[in-house]
């Protein structure tokens, strides 16, 4: 219920042709939708729920340096003070993202398989602001896509009337990030390729330059478990975002783990072993689908 308050239903994709024609493609039946939600708002909601409802103690600004899998001890350093401390635990879950420190430590253990694959494309975000009265400049009930073959622009609605937009494009070649080196090239490219977006986007070049160019990586590894330490989410199976299921895959890790806790009555050796065996094929499948 809390997430629904910060989520916007999108009932289909709105495809924008190069000529400006619009084509609405429903995602399902009339009452079905996918949801646009702010990552920051969602993170805050989840943290508040963990803290207020379950009494989880949150410690910010502590960076994991290493993990001792034999003693289940994690070593941390404070990002501001430089203070270091070690914490011994019954269980450790490395949910620290695509460039996980916990996984990095696992890579040094015996017979650990690891593959990191960068695709030829990167992405850069843009922010399409709301109208002066706070209304949306595009239909808020759709995920907007400007498909152009080897590159595309997408836009998802935010609660404040703005849209978070993302340009996915190859790094090299004719229409690529390398070809948009100067401001005139950026202006000309958007004007020719995304004209209806260009016409409603103020300060286009300035906004383009203010957001960093980011990479797209696929992470595959196995095993995900060393004794009482387990990898979950992006640390074990980071994927490209085109299927829109990366975060949901992390949530599914949690729901599968939850079911196994019930099935095996907190027998953690059995739970963690079965967890990685059950989730690995699905993680590989969603990585292929996303690509």
C-alpha positions in Angstrom: 0.0 0.0 0.0 2.9 2.4 0.8 4.5 1.8 -2.6 1.3 2.3 -4.5 1.1 5.9 -3.1 4.4 6.7 -4.8 3.9 4.7 -8.0 2.3 5.8 -11.3 0.5 3.1 -13.3 1.5 2.9 -17.0 -1.0 0.9 -19.0 1.0 0.6 -22.1 4.0 1.9 -24.2 3.6 5.0 -26.3 5.8 4.6 -29.4 7.0 7.9 -31.0 7.9 7.5 -34.6 10.6 9.7 -36.3 7.7 11.6 -38.0 6.0 12.3 -34.7 3.2 9.7 -35.1 2.1 8.0 -31.8 1.2 4.4 -31.4 -0.2 3.2 -28.0 0.5 -0.5 -27.3 -1.3 -1.8 -24.1 0.7 -4.0 -21.7 -2.3 -6.2 -20.9 -6.0 -6.0 -20.3 -7.7 -2.7 -19.5 -7.0 -2.7 -15.8 -3.5 -4.0 -16.0 -0.4 -1.8 -15.8 3.3 -1.7 -15.0 4.4 1.0 -12.5 6.9 3.9 -12.6 8.4 4.5 -9.2 11.3 6.7 -8.0 14.2 4.6 -6.9 15.0 7.1 -4.2 11.4 7.2 -2.9 11.3 3.4 -3.0 14.6 3.0 -1.2 13.3 5.4 1.5 10.1 3.4 1.8 11.8 0.1 2.2 14.3 1.5 4.8 11.5 3.0 6.9 9.6 -0.3 6.8 12.7 -2.3 7.8 13.5 0.1 10.7 10.0 0.9 12.0 8.2 -2.4 11.5 11.0 -4.9 12.0 13.5 -3.0 14.2 16.4 -3.3 11.8 19.4 -1.2 12.8 20.8 0.8 9.9 24.4 1.9 9.8 25.2 4.4 7.0 28.6 5.3 5.5 30.3 2.0 6.4 32.0 0.5 3.4 32.7 -3.3 3.4 36.4 -4.0 2.8 36.7 -7.7 3.1 34.7 -10.8 4.4 36.2 -13.8 6.2 33.9 -16.7 5.0 35.4 -19.2 7.5 34.4 -17.1 10.6 31.5 -15.1 9.0 33.2 -11.8 9.8 32.8 -8.7 7.8 35.4 -5.9 8.0 34.2 -2.3 7.5 35.7 1.2 7.1 33.8 4.4 7.8 33.8 6.6 4.6 34.1 9.8 6.5 36.2 9.1 9.6 38.3 6.2 8.4 37.4 4.2 11.5 37.5 0.5 11.0 35.6 -2.3 12.7 34.8 -6.0 12.3 31.4 -7.6 12.8 30.9 -11.3 13.3 27.5 -12.7 12.3 25.5 -15.9 12.0 24.7 -15.0 8.4 26.0 -12.4 5.9 24.1 -11.4 2.8 26.1 -9.5 0.2 23.5 -7.3 -1.4 26.0 -4.6 -2.4 25.3 -4.3 -6.1 26.9 -5.1 -9.4 30.4 -4.2 -8.2 30.0 -6.1 -4.9 32.8 -6.1 -2.4 31.5 -9.4 -1.0 31.6 -11.0 -4.4 35.1 -9.6 -5.1 36.2 -11.4 -2.0 34.5 -14.6 -3.2 36.3 -14.4 -6.5 39.5 -15.2 -4.5 38.1 -18.5 -3.3 38.5 -21.9 -4.9 36.4 -22.8 -8.0 34.5 -19.6 -8.2 33.2 -18.8 -11.7 32.9 -15.2 -12.7 32.0 -13.4 -15.9 31.6 -9.6 -16.5 30.3 -8.4 -19.9 30.0 -4.8 -20.9 27.7 -4.4 -23.9 28.5 -1.8 -26.7 25.8 0.6 -25.5 25.8 3.1 -22.6 23.2 5.4 -21.3 22.7 9.0 -20.2 19.7 10.3 -18.3 17.8 13.6 -19.0 15.0 15.2 -16.9 12.0 16.5 -18.8 10.4 19.1 -16.3 6.7 19.5 -15.7 4.7 22.4 -17.2 4.6 25.5 -15.2 1.3 24.5 -13.6 2.8 21.1 -12.5 1.0 19.1 -15.3 2.7 16.4 -17.4 4.0 17.3 -20.9 3.4 13.8 -22.1 0.7 11.2 -21.3 1.5 10.0 -17.8 -0.3 6.7 -18.3 2.4 5.4 -20.7 6.0 4.4 -20.9 7.2 6.6 -23.8 9.7 5.1 -26.3 11.4 6.6 -29.3 12.9 3.5 -31.0 15.5 4.2 -33.6 17.1 0.8 -34.4 20.5 0.7 -32.6 19.5 3.5 -30.1 16.4 4.7 -28.3 15.1 7.3 -25.9 12.6 6.4 -23.2 10.6 8.5 -20.7 8.9 7.4 -17.4 6.6 9.7 -15.4 7.4 11.1 -11.9 5.0 12.2 -9.2 6.0 15.9 -9.6 4.9 16.0 -13.3 8.4 15.5 -14.7 9.7 12.6 -16.7 13.0 10.7 -16.2 14.3 10.1 -19.6 17.1 7.8 -20.7 19.1 7.8 -24.0 20.5 4.3 -24.8 23.1 4.4 -27.5 26.3 2.7 -28.7 29.6 4.3 -27.6 31.1 4.3 -31.1 29.9 4.7 -34.6 27.7 7.1 -36.7 24.9 7.6 -34.2 26.8 7.2 -30.9 27.9 9.0 -27.8 31.2 9.5 -29.5 29.5 11.4 -32.3 27.9 13.9 -29.8 31.1 15.5 -28.7 30.1 19.2 -29.1 26.9 21.0 -28.2 25.8 21.7 -31.8 25.9 17.9 -32.5 23.7 17.2 -29.5 21.2 19.8 -30.5 21.1 18.7 -34.1 20.8 15.0 -33.2 17.8 15.4 -30.9 16.2 17.8 -33.3 16.4 15.3 -36.2 15.8 12.1 -34.3 13.4 13.0 -31.5 11.7 16.1 -32.8 8.5 16.0 -30.6 10.7 15.5 -27.5 13.1 18.3 -28.6 10.2 20.7 -29.0 9.1 20.3 -25.3 12.5 19.9 -23.7 14.0 23.2 -22.3 17.8 23.6 -21.8 18.4 20.3 -23.7 22.1 20.6 -24.2 22.7 21.9 -20.6 20.7 19.0 -19.2 22.4 16.5 -21.4 25.8 17.7 -20.2 24.8 17.7 -16.5 24.2 13.9 -16.4 27.0 11.4 -16.5 27.5 8.8 -19.2 27.0 5.4 -17.6 27.9 1.8 -18.6 25.7 -1.3 -19.0 27.1 -4.5 -17.6 26.0 -8.1 -17.2 27.4 -10.1 -14.2 27.3 -13.9 -14.1 28.9 -15.9 -11.3 28.6 -19.1 -9.3 28.4 -20.3 -6.6 26.6 -17.6 -4.7 27.2 -19.1 -1.3 30.4 -19.6 0.8 29.6 -21.2 4.2 27.2 -18.7 5.9 27.6 -15.9 3.4 25.4 -15.5 0.4 25.2 -13.1 -2.6 21.8 -11.7 -3.6 20.4 -9.3 -6.2 22.8 -7.5 -8.5 25.9 -8.8 -6.7 25.1 -12.2 -8.1 23.2 -11.5 -11.3 23.3 -7.9 -12.5 21.6 -7.4 -15.9 21.0 -4.7 -18.5 17.8 -2.6 -18.0 15.9 -3.2 -21.2 13.4 -5.7 -19.7 12.8 -3.5 -16.7 13.2 -6.5 -14.3 16.6 -6.0 -12.6 15.2 -4.8 -9.3 12.3 -7.2 -9.5 14.8 -10.1 -9.8 16.4 -8.9 -6.6 12.9 -8.8 -4.9 12.3 -12.3 -6.2 15.5 -13.5 -4.6 14.0 -12.4 -1.3 10.6 -14.1 -1.8 12.2 -17.4 -2.8 14.6 -17.2 0.2 11.5 -16.5 2.4 9.7 -19.6 1.1 12.8 -21.7 1.8 13.1 -20.5 5.3 9.5 -21.7 5.9 10.1 -25.0 4.1 13.3 -25.9 6.0 12.6 -24.3 9.4 15.7 -22.2 9.6 18.2 -25.0 8.5 20.5 -22.4 6.9 22.9 -24.9 5.3 20.0 -26.5 3.4 18.3 -23.1 2.7 21.3 -21.4 1.1 22.3 -24.5 -0.9 18.8 -24.8 -2.3 18.5 -21.1 -2.8 21.4 -20.8 -5.2 20.5 -24.0 -7.1 17.0 -22.8 -7.6 17.7 -19.1 -8.5 20.8 -19.5 -10.8 18.8 -20.8 -13.9 16.2 -18.1 -13.5 19.0 -15.4 -13.2 20.6 -16.6 -16.3 17.3 -16.6 -18.2 16.4 -13.1 -17.2 19.9 -11.9 -18.3 19.3 -13.3 -21.8 15.8 -11.9 -22.0 16.9 -8.5 -21.0 19.7 -8.5 -23.6 
